[in-house]
């Protein structure tokens, strides 16, 4: 029997103070990150919003500079891998020409997720991005600080954002700081500016704390953000705000592939990775439908107006059906892209995906860091051990060793374990 699995960073407790000894090394489009398969670029796509030309340029960048693939991240961004050392200037020029790099000094702080099936949040995304890129103070934010613009259903509000703007009736929005139970209410038109002011409030608190916090949750208790204090800051900036002491925060599941229909189409690339050929087909289908593309923080793509491209996308290996086993399978990069990985987790996931059905989702990790792990514990975890097998854990309970030859059977049994209501 193995020891209990450590919590992933996304679920880790903040009981111990966080003191950052170094600056944020989060990769960007200009700050490339060395990986085992070459350099890596992470391109921020605020709100996941891409027009046809921008999407086409991303495919071109993958072919011209990378390994011919695009990866979707858990914040609705795009990663290019296998980049040659020294390609940074050419990549930046291409992205800048497509409007994907409007403010080089700010490109790593444009971390905005938004409800992907809502048109109401689109102008708010554009305005918040404009304000961010115009703010000198915002350059001090880490590449991990996250804004969420939720239309009121509660999908992206559930992603542990640092600042949440949640739509309400009557053209109003709530602005929440971190995971606070309370919030302030402002006019919807003031939501983007209030979000920017919230980030400035965080930076002031982080400066006072002196712990170089990257995120709201990392502030020590004596420097935690306070909604009533934030309301006073908003009033001083000319924004009328009302303190709402107790908020019942809604929750909605992420969009999922559901087959052909009259509304937006959710497309899921297995494990969040597409070839440039698959990407170009997506862009073509989106263009024929008269719309753009919206990348989601669940590593999927929403086509607001997909036209009749459903069958073509399915034929290209993209998931558009509600019964696909890929809907509940995620994985880190693994070998050969990550030096710390002990297995090619993506290949192992593909080998058993059709044989290991079950109710619980599963996440494959190449090492104990468990990068990309979804929040919570209602999951099956497979962590490569380097001994031709994995450590398998359900609901964060003590893990058991499983050989690669027994993976399919063990995974099926684990994924059909009854869910503990406290972990859902």
C-alpha positions as CSV (number, residue, x, y, z in Angstrom):
1,X,0.0,0.0,0.0
2,X,1.3,3.4,-0.9
3,X,1.0,6.5,1.1
4,X,-1.9,9.0,0.7
5,X,-1.5,11.1,-2.4
6,X,-0.4,14.7,-1.8
7,X,-2.9,17.3,-2.8
8,X,-2.3,18.9,-6.2
9,X,-1.3,22.6,-6.0
10,X,-4.9,23.7,-7.0
11,X,-6.3,22.0,-3.9
12,X,-3.5,22.7,-1.5
13,X,-4.2,24.1,1.9
14,X,-3.1,27.7,2.7
15,X,-2.6,26.9,6.4
16,X,1.1,27.6,6.1
17,X,2.2,31.1,5.0
18,X,3.3,31.5,1.4
19,X,6.6,33.3,0.9
20,X,7.8,33.6,-2.6
21,X,11.6,33.6,-2.8
22,X,11.7,34.3,-6.6
23,X,9.8,36.1,-9.3
24,X,7.1,34.4,-11.3
25,X,8.6,32.3,-14.1
26,X,5.3,31.6,-15.9
27,X,6.0,31.3,-19.6
28,X,4.5,33.6,-22.2
29,X,4.7,34.4,-25.9
30,X,7.8,36.5,-25.3
31,X,9.3,34.6,-22.4
32,X,9.8,31.1,-23.8
33,X,10.2,28.2,-21.5
34,X,12.8,25.4,-22.2
35,X,11.2,21.9,-22.2
36,X,12.6,18.5,-23.2
37,X,10.9,18.7,-26.6
38,X,12.2,22.3,-27.3
39,X,11.0,25.7,-26.3
40,X,7.4,26.4,-25.2
41,X,5.3,29.5,-25.8
42,X,2.1,30.2,-23.9
43,X,-0.1,32.7,-25.7
44,X,-2.8,34.4,-23.6
45,X,-6.2,34.6,-25.3
46,X,-8.3,36.8,-23.0
47,X,-11.7,35.3,-22.5
48,X,-10.7,32.6,-25.0
49,X,-12.0,34.9,-27.8
50,X,-10.4,34.4,-31.3
51,X,-11.5,35.8,-34.6
52,X,-10.9,33.9,-37.8
53,X,-7.8,35.7,-38.7
54,X,-6.2,35.3,-35.3
55,X,-7.0,31.6,-35.2
56,X,-5.5,31.1,-38.6
57,X,-2.3,32.8,-37.5
58,X,-2.0,30.5,-34.5
59,X,-2.1,27.5,-36.8
60,X,0.5,29.1,-39.0
61,X,2.7,29.7,-36.0
62,X,2.5,26.0,-34.9
63,X,3.7,24.9,-38.3
64,X,6.3,27.6,-38.9
65,X,7.9,27.6,-35.5
66,X,6.7,24.6,-33.5
67,X,5.9,20.9,-33.8
68,X,2.7,21.3,-35.8
69,X,0.4,21.0,-32.8
70,X,-1.5,23.4,-30.5
71,X,-2.2,22.7,-26.9
72,X,-5.1,24.2,-24.9
73,X,-4.5,25.1,-21.3
74,X,-6.7,25.2,-18.2
75,X,-7.1,28.9,-18.6
76,X,-8.3,29.0,-22.2
77,X,-4.9,29.8,-23.6
78,X,-2.8,28.2,-26.3
79,X,0.6,26.6,-26.0
80,X,3.0,25.9,-28.8
81,X,5.7,23.3,-28.2
82,X,8.9,22.2,-30.0
83,X,9.9,25.7,-30.8
84,X,13.5,26.2,-32.0
85,X,15.8,28.3,-29.8
86,X,16.0,31.8,-31.3
87,X,12.6,31.8,-32.9
88,X,11.2,34.4,-30.4
89,X,11.5,37.4,-32.6
90,X,9.7,35.8,-35.6
91,X,7.0,34.4,-33.4
92,X,6.4,37.8,-31.7
93,X,6.2,39.5,-35.1
94,X,3.6,37.0,-36.3
95,X,1.5,37.3,-33.2
96,X,1.7,41.1,-33.1
97,X,0.5,41.3,-36.7
98,X,-2.6,39.2,-35.7
99,X,-3.5,41.4,-32.7
100,X,-2.5,38.6,-30.3
101,X,0.3,40.6,-28.7
102,X,-1.1,44.1,-28.3
103,X,1.0,45.0,-25.2
104,X,4.3,43.2,-24.9
105,X,4.8,44.6,-21.4
106,X,1.5,43.1,-20.3
107,X,1.2,39.9,-22.3
108,X,1.6,37.5,-19.3
109,X,-1.0,39.3,-17.1
110,X,-3.8,39.0,-19.6
111,X,-5.3,36.0,-17.7
112,X,-9.1,36.3,-18.2
113,X,-11.5,33.4,-18.4
114,X,-15.1,34.0,-19.4
115,X,-18.4,32.0,-19.8
116,X,-17.8,30.5,-23.3
117,X,-21.4,30.2,-24.4
118,X,-22.4,33.8,-23.5
119,X,-22.4,36.8,-25.8
120,X,-23.1,39.1,-22.8
121,X,-19.6,38.8,-21.4
122,X,-17.8,39.5,-24.7
123,X,-17.7,43.3,-24.4
124,X,-16.7,43.0,-20.7
125,X,-13.7,40.8,-21.7
126,X,-12.7,43.3,-24.4
127,X,-12.9,46.2,-21.9
128,X,-11.1,44.5,-19.1
129,X,-8.3,43.5,-21.5
130,X,-8.1,47.1,-22.8
131,X,-7.8,48.4,-19.2
132,X,-5.2,45.9,-18.2
133,X,-3.0,46.7,-21.2
134,X,-3.3,50.4,-20.4
135,X,-2.4,50.0,-16.8
136,X,1.3,50.4,-15.7
137,X,0.4,49.1,-12.2
138,X,-1.0,45.8,-13.8
139,X,2.5,44.9,-15.0
140,X,3.3,43.9,-11.4
141,X,0.7,41.1,-11.5
142,X,2.0,37.5,-11.7
143,X,1.3,35.3,-14.7
144,X,-0.9,33.2,-12.3
145,X,-3.3,36.0,-11.3
146,X,-6.7,35.1,-12.7
147,X,-9.8,37.2,-13.6
148,X,-13.2,35.5,-14.3
149,X,-16.1,37.1,-16.1
150,X,-19.1,34.9,-15.5
151,X,-22.5,35.7,-17.1
152,X,-24.2,34.6,-13.9
153,X,-24.5,30.8,-14.3
154,X,-21.4,30.0,-12.2
155,X,-19.2,28.1,-14.6
156,X,-15.9,30.1,-14.6
157,X,-16.7,31.5,-11.1
158,X,-15.9,28.0,-9.9
159,X,-12.4,28.0,-11.2
160,X,-10.7,29.6,-8.1
161,X,-10.2,33.0,-9.7
162,X,-8.6,35.9,-7.9
163,X,-11.2,38.4,-9.1
164,X,-14.7,37.3,-10.2
165,X,-17.3,39.4,-12.0
166,X,-20.6,37.6,-11.8
167,X,-23.6,38.8,-13.8
168,X,-26.9,39.5,-12.0
169,X,-30.3,40.7,-13.0
170,X,-31.0,44.3,-13.7
171,X,-27.7,45.0,-15.5
172,X,-25.7,44.6,-12.3
173,X,-22.7,42.4,-11.4
174,X,-21.1,41.1,-8.3
175,X,-17.3,41.5,-7.8
176,X,-15.7,39.0,-5.5
177,X,-12.2,39.0,-4.1
178,X,-10.6,35.6,-4.1
179,X,-12.9,33.0,-2.4
180,X,-14.6,35.4,-0.1
181,X,-18.2,34.7,0.9
182,X,-19.2,38.3,0.4
183,X,-18.9,40.7,-2.6
184,X,-19.7,44.1,-3.8
185,X,-22.4,44.9,-6.4
186,X,-21.8,47.5,-9.1
187,X,-23.4,48.4,-12.4
188,X,-22.4,46.0,-15.2
189,X,-20.8,48.8,-17.1
190,X,-18.4,49.3,-14.2
191,X,-17.5,45.7,-13.8
192,X,-14.3,45.7,-15.9
193,X,-12.9,48.8,-14.1
194,X,-13.9,47.4,-10.7
195,X,-12.0,44.2,-11.6
196,X,-8.9,46.2,-12.5
197,X,-9.2,48.2,-9.2
198,X,-9.5,44.9,-7.4
199,X,-6.2,43.8,-8.8
200,X,-4.6,47.0,-7.7
201,X,-6.0,46.4,-4.2
202,X,-4.4,43.0,-4.2
203,X,-1.0,44.4,-5.3
204,X,-1.2,47.0,-2.5
205,X,-1.9,44.2,0.0
206,X,0.9,42.1,-1.4
207,X,3.3,45.0,-1.1
208,X,2.3,45.5,2.5
209,X,2.6,41.8,3.3
210,X,6.1,41.6,1.8
211,X,5.6,37.9,0.9
212,X,5.6,38.5,-2.9
213,X,2.2,36.8,-3.2
214,X,1.2,35.8,-6.7
215,X,-2.5,35.2,-5.9
216,X,-5.1,36.4,-3.5
217,X,-5.1,33.1,-1.5
218,X,-1.4,33.6,-0.8
219,X,-2.0,36.8,1.3
220,X,-1.4,36.3,5.0
221,X,-4.6,36.7,7.1
222,X,-3.5,40.1,8.5
223,X,-3.3,41.4,4.9
224,X,-6.4,39.7,3.5
225,X,-8.7,41.6,1.2
226,X,-11.9,43.0,2.6
227,X,-15.0,43.6,0.5
228,X,-16.1,46.7,2.6
229,X,-12.7,48.3,2.2
230,X,-12.8,47.5,-1.5
231,X,-16.2,49.2,-1.7
232,X,-14.6,52.4,-0.2
233,X,-11.9,52.2,-2.9
234,X,-14.5,51.9,-5.6
235,X,-16.4,54.9,-4.2
236,X,-13.2,56.9,-4.3
237,X,-12.8,56.0,-7.9
238,X,-16.4,57.2,-8.7
239,X,-17.9,53.7,-8.8
240,X,-21.1,53.2,-6.8
241,X,-20.9,49.9,-4.9
242,X,-23.1,48.1,-2.5
243,X,-21.7,45.5,0.0
244,X,-23.4,42.1,-0.3
245,X,-22.5,40.2,2.9
246,X,-23.8,36.8,2.1
247,X,-23.9,35.5,-1.5
248,X,-25.1,32.1,-2.7
249,X,-22.7,31.5,-5.5
250,X,-24.2,29.6,-8.4
251,X,-22.5,26.7,-10.1
252,X,-22.9,25.4,-13.7
253,X,-21.0,22.5,-15.3
254,X,-18.7,23.3,-18.2
255,X,-20.0,23.0,-21.8
256,X,-19.7,19.5,-23.2
257,X,-20.0,18.0,-26.6
258,X,-23.6,17.1,-27.1
259,X,-24.0,16.2,-30.8
260,X,-25.5,18.3,-33.6
261,X,-28.1,20.9,-32.7
262,X,-29.1,24.5,-33.3
263,X,-26.9,26.2,-30.7
264,X,-23.2,26.6,-30.1
265,X,-21.1,23.5,-30.6
266,X,-18.5,22.3,-28.0
267,X,-15.6,20.5,-29.6
268,X,-13.2,18.5,-27.4
269,X,-9.7,17.7,-28.7
270,X,-8.6,14.5,-26.8
271,X,-6.3,15.6,-24.0
272,X,-6.5,19.2,-25.2
273,X,-4.0,18.7,-28.1
274,X,-4.7,19.3,-31.8
275,X,-2.7,19.0,-34.9
276,X,-2.5,22.1,-37.1
277,X,-4.6,20.2,-39.7
278,X,-7.4,19.7,-37.1
279,X,-7.1,23.3,-36.0
280,X,-7.4,24.6,-39.6
281,X,-10.6,22.5,-40.0
282,X,-12.0,24.1,-36.9
283,X,-11.2,27.5,-38.2
284,X,-12.8,26.7,-41.6
285,X,-16.0,25.4,-39.9
286,X,-16.2,28.5,-37.7
287,X,-15.7,30.8,-40.7
288,X,-18.4,29.0,-42.7
289,X,-20.8,29.4,-39.8
290,X,-20.1,33.1,-39.6
291,X,-18.5,33.1,-36.2
292,X,-15.2,32.9,-34.4
293,X,-13.8,30.5,-31.8
294,X,-13.9,30.5,-28.0
295,X,-11.4,28.5,-26.1
296,X,-12.6,27.3,-22.8
297,X,-10.7,26.6,-19.5
298,X,-11.8,23.0,-19.8
299,X,-9.5,22.5,-22.8
300,X,-12.3,22.5,-25.3
301,X,-13.4,24.9,-28.0
302,X,-16.9,26.4,-28.5
303,X,-18.1,27.4,-32.0
304,X,-20.9,29.9,-31.4
305,X,-22.2,29.3,-34.9
306,X,-20.9,26.0,-36.2
307,X,-23.0,25.6,-39.4
308,X,-23.1,22.0,-40.7
309,X,-19.5,21.0,-39.8
310,X,-20.3,18.5,-37.1
311,X,-19.6,15.4,-39.2
312,X,-16.4,16.8,-40.6
313,X,-15.0,17.6,-37.2
314,X,-15.9,14.1,-35.9
315,X,-14.2,12.6,-39.0
316,X,-11.0,14.5,-38.1
317,X,-10.8,12.9,-34.7
318,X,-12.3,15.7,-32.7
319,X,-14.9,14.9,-30.0
320,X,-18.3,16.3,-30.8
321,X,-20.5,13.4,-29.3
322,X,-21.9,13.3,-25.8
323,X,-20.9,9.6,-25.3
324,X,-17.2,9.9,-25.9
325,X,-14.9,8.5,-23.2
326,X,-12.5,11.4,-23.7
327,X,-15.0,13.8,-22.0
328,X,-13.7,12.7,-18.6
329,X,-10.0,12.0,-19.2
330,X,-7.2,14.6,-18.6
331,X,-3.4,14.3,-18.5
332,X,-0.3,16.4,-18.0
333,X,2.3,16.7,-20.8
334,X,4.3,13.6,-19.7
335,X,7.2,12.2,-21.7
336,X,8.8,13.2,-24.0
337,X,8.0,16.9,-23.4
338,X,8.6,17.0,-19.6
339,X,12.0,16.1,-18.1
340,X,10.4,15.2,-14.7
341,X,7.8,12.8,-16.2
342,X,8.3,9.1,-15.6
343,X,6.0,7.9,-18.4
344,X,4.3,8.9,-21.6
345,X,1.0,9.4,-19.9
346,X,-0.8,10.5,-23.0
347,X,0.1,7.3,-24.9
348,X,-0.9,5.2,-21.9
349,X,-4.3,7.1,-21.6
350,X,-5.0,6.5,-25.3
351,X,-4.2,2.8,-25.0
352,X,-6.9,2.1,-22.4
353,X,-9.5,4.9,-22.9
354,X,-12.0,2.6,-24.7
355,X,-11.6,-0.2,-22.1
356,X,-11.8,1.8,-18.9
357,X,-15.2,3.4,-18.7
358,X,-16.7,4.6,-15.5
359,X,-18.5,7.5,-13.7
360,X,-15.5,9.1,-12.1
361,X,-13.2,11.3,-14.2
362,X,-9.5,10.4,-14.3
363,X,-6.3,12.4,-14.4
364,X,-3.0,11.0,-15.6
365,X,0.2,12.5,-14.1
366,X,3.8,11.8,-15.1
367,X,5.1,12.6,-11.6
368,X,3.9,13.6,-8.2
369,X,3.6,17.3,-9.1
370,X,0.4,16.3,-10.8
371,X,0.4,19.3,-13.2
372,X,-3.0,20.2,-14.6
373,X,-4.9,18.3,-12.0
374,X,-8.6,19.4,-11.8
375,X,-9.7,20.9,-8.5
376,X,-11.2,18.8,-5.8
377,X,-10.8,15.1,-4.9
378,X,-13.7,13.4,-6.7
379,X,-11.3,12.0,-9.2
380,X,-9.2,8.9,-10.0
381,X,-5.5,9.8,-9.9
382,X,-2.9,7.9,-11.8
383,X,0.7,9.0,-11.1
384,X,3.5,7.4,-12.9
385,X,6.0,5.6,-10.6
386,X,8.8,4.8,-13.1
387,X,8.5,1.1,-12.3
388,X,6.5,0.2,-15.4
389,X,3.3,1.2,-13.6
390,X,1.3,3.8,-11.7
391,X,0.1,4.7,-8.3
392,X,-3.7,4.7,-8.4
393,X,-5.8,6.7,-5.9
394,X,-9.5,7.4,-5.7
395,X,-10.9,10.5,-3.8
396,X,-7.4,11.3,-2.5
397,X,-7.3,8.0,-0.5
398,X,-4.0,6.0,-0.1
399,X,-2.7,4.9,-3.5
400,X,-2.1,1.4,-4.6
401,X,0.5,0.3,-7.2
402,X,-0.9,-0.9,-10.6
403,X,1.2,-2.4,-13.4
404,X,0.8,-1.2,-16.9
405,X,-0.6,-4.5,-18.0
406,X,-3.4,-4.3,-15.3
407,X,-4.3,-0.6,-16.0
408,X,-7.5,-1.1,-17.9
409,X,-9.2,-3.4,-15.3
410,X,-7.9,-1.4,-12.3
411,X,-9.0,1.9,-13.8
412,X,-12.5,0.6,-14.6
413,X,-13.0,-0.6,-11.1
414,X,-11.7,2.7,-9.7
415,X,-13.8,4.9,-11.9
416,X,-17.0,3.0,-10.7
417,X,-16.2,3.7,-7.0
418,X,-19.2,5.4,-5.4
419,X,-18.6,9.1,-4.9
420,X,-18.3,10.4,-1.4
421,X,-20.7,13.3,-1.2
422,X,-18.1,15.3,0.8
423,X,-15.8,15.2,-2.2
424,X,-18.2,16.2,-4.9
